Amino acid sequence: MQLPLPLRRAGRCDILRIVTADEMRALDRTAIEEYGISGLVLMENAGARVVDKIQNLVGEIKGRSISIFIGKGNNGGDGLVIARHLLNRGARVKVLSIVAAGEIRGDAAVNLDIWRKMGQKIYPIHQDDGINIVKLALVKTDLIVDAIFGTGFHGPMRKEPGRVIRVINKSGKQVIAVDIPSGLEAGSGKASEPCIRAHQTVTLGLPKLGLYLGQGPNHTGEITVADISLPAVLVNQRAAPRYLLTAERVKKWMKPRPLSAHKGSFGRVLIVAGSRGMTGAASLTGQAALRSGAGLITIGVPETLHNIMEGKLTEVMTVPLPDTGRGSFSREALPRILSLLGNMDVLAIGPGLSQGPETVELVRELLPAVKLPLVLDADALNALAGEVNILGNLTTTAVITPHPGEMARLMGVDPKNIQEDRVGRAIKAAADWNVVALLKGARTVVATPDGTVYINPTGNPGMATGGSGDVLTGVIASLIAQGLEPSHAAAAGAYFHGLAGDLAVREKGMMGLIAGDIISALPMAARELFG
């Protein structure tokens, strides 16, 4: 069971942008053709940054035995640059090629020629006995560098490189992948069988989507983004508005707390949630909002459950609302909720709400009447299935937080279709319904109506537990109440929530992690972010 690993940054590259393989190639081409930065310079910078990472990992390079696996493309060229620098620092280097030397072209061929002029050779492993060369080389290898395939790879994996990758994965040696693990598709995160399982990935220029989507996180290990000297102005002007969330970006969105502040300074949150058997969802949302910094939290619950909620909560206020007599909200709760909103900054609705017909009717009538920012989760979203046009007609900004099943119901598609294109589906939902769409899951995606996308790198599999989504709803509502724009609150909330989960898992482990542990870690996450 692999613990989550942080994103690291080498150099001054703009790590906020996250790109597809085609977008990265276009940026490289523009750097070469319009800015005059040669492909050889970009390749040299890429190799040097990987060597810096190796130096950080192993300490003294002199005397280390390092095996570098290369292919015929630019990724293989990067590997040859790495080999040269490591040799110059005193390492014992073997370069093993999955193709005949004659197939290596372009800038990679220039570096192959340099390698040979240094009196070095490459070991061809594409022939039938090549696998024996691989096994022999790995016996005394301290570190493996994977420079076989780059971002241009699309499966399925061919037989010859596939058997090499299997031996590498079974070797037990530490593997560092150059740009992207070989066998992983840069745009989708789809992994071939087999695919390199790296302990470290040094991605070049900008992070690639596939490192964070699909099966990417299972293959990358710790990710380092390496500066290869792409001009910042080029990245800012030409790269898509798609960002990898970082602590620095989240900090910029948060406002400092003035010394003269009082509880009203940090916003008032109304949460409409809970039903019989689901009071925990309401409680978790309220406590998460409080632990995320909002000043005053009120939870509206069905009146027959009010005494239970009073016993559950201390710092969070509760209000009884008309119910059906079966522990769920009735339509008669509508005017009371609207009255409560007069003194609030944000409404969060949905956790544990139930899907009873009167509750569904309440949600559908309430939302068009709300003028405050909205956070819609769980059963509030289920209530809109078949009536999703309500979202497009809202007079306020709404953040929706569906998991893939809920998004599939809203869109009228199979959940598999959502998972196959998480970014595209989130973008479509945001644009079609004029909402901030937060699609939950491993590497949460946040999309805004203008096409901006944020991808969250924090979080871990231990957070796949009941109530975790309720906590996220409370965090986002709290950040909106404190003054963040809803889109920023959704993105920062995802990062903050995931960071709390990463801190909690260090103490609790993944199997034992529960939603309450995430809430307990929220103050630690805030301290780590803001000091």
C-alpha positions, 0 to 999 in steps of 0.5 A: 500500500503506497502512501501519497507522495508530494509534488516537487519542483525543480527550477522555476518552471510554471508548475501550475499549468498541466498539459496534454502530450500534444500541447507540450509538443506544441510548446516545445515546437514554438520554443524552437521555431519562434524563440530560437531555443534549439531542441538540443538545448531543451534535451540537455536541460531535461537530462541535467535536471534528471541528474540533479534529481538522481543526485538528491536521491542517492547522494554520492554518484561516484561509483554508483551503478546505473542502468539507463533504458532508452528508446528511439525518440526524444525520451531516449535522447534525454536518457543519453544526456543523463548517461553522459552527465552521470558518467562524468560524475563518476557513475558506472553507466550502462545504456540499454536500447530497445531498438537498433542504434540505426533507428535513433534519429534527430537530436537523440542521434546527436547525443548517441554520437557524443556517447560513442565518441566518449568511448561508450557503447549501448547494449541492444536488447531488442533481439531474442537474447536481449532479455538475458542482457537486461537481467544480467545488467540489473543484478548489480544496478543501484538505480534504473532510469526509464527513458524508453517511451515518452509522451507519444506512447499509445498502447497496446505495448509491443512484445519486446519492450513489454518483456523488458518492462516486466523484468524492470518492475520485478527487479526490486530496484528503484526506478526513476522515469523520465517525463512519464513512466513508459507505457502510460498515456500522457493524455488519459492516464491509461496504462498499458500492460505492462507499464513501468512502476516508477518510484520517482517521475521527473516530468519535463517542462510542465506536468502531464495530465496522464500523471494524475488521471486514470491509472497514472498515480499507480505508476508515477511515485513522487513527481518532480516538475523540472524546468527545461528553460521554456519561456514563462511568457510562452507558457502563460500565453499559449498553454490551456487554462488548466492548472495543477493545484499547489499550496502556493496557489491556495495561499494566494486565494486565502485572505489574512485574518485581521487582529481586530476580527470577530466571529462575524468576520469569517462568515455565516454558513447555513447547511440544510442536511440530514434525514432519519438514519443520516444525521451523521452526514449533516453533523460531519458537514457542519463540523468540517465547516467550523474546522475550516474557519467559518465563524458561525455555522447553522444546520437546518434539520427535520424537526423530528431529528432536532433533539438528536442533532442537539446532542451530537453538536456543541459549537454548531447551531441547529434549527428544526425545520418542518418535516414529513413526520418520517424524519425528512424535510417537507415542502413546508420547510421552504419559507423557513429556509428562505427566512434563515438565508437573510442572515447567511453568506452561503447555503450548503444543501444535500448531505443525507437529505434523502430522496423522498418525493416531498424533499425532492420537490423542496429542493427543486423549488428552493434553489431558484429562489436562493440569491446566495452562493450555493454548494450542492451535494449528494441528494440535492444533486439527485433531486435534479436528475431529469430536471437539470435545467434548474441549474442553468436558470439559477440566479446565483453561483452554484458549486456542484460536488458530484461523485461519478455516479451522481454526475452520470445521473445528472448527465444521463450517461453511464458512470463509465463514460464519466470516468473515461473523460473526467476532465472533459465531463467536468468542463461540459457540466460547468459550461452547460449548466453555468456552475462550478463543477467539482467531480470527486474521485482520485485527483478531483477535477474542478471546472468553471464556466469559462473553461478553467480547470483545476486538478487536485494532487492531494488526497489518498485512497484512505479517504474513500470512506463514507462521509468524506464527501460531506466533509468536503461540502463543509470545507467549500461552504466555509471558504465561500463564507470567508470571502473566496470566490466560489470557483476558488473555494471549490479548488482550494477546498479540494486541496485543503480537504485532500491535504488533511487526509494526507496528514491524517493517514500518517497517523491512522493508516489508510484502512482505518481512516474515517471522515472524522479523522479528516475533520480532526486534521483540518487545523493541522492542514491549515497550519501547514498551509499558512503557518 
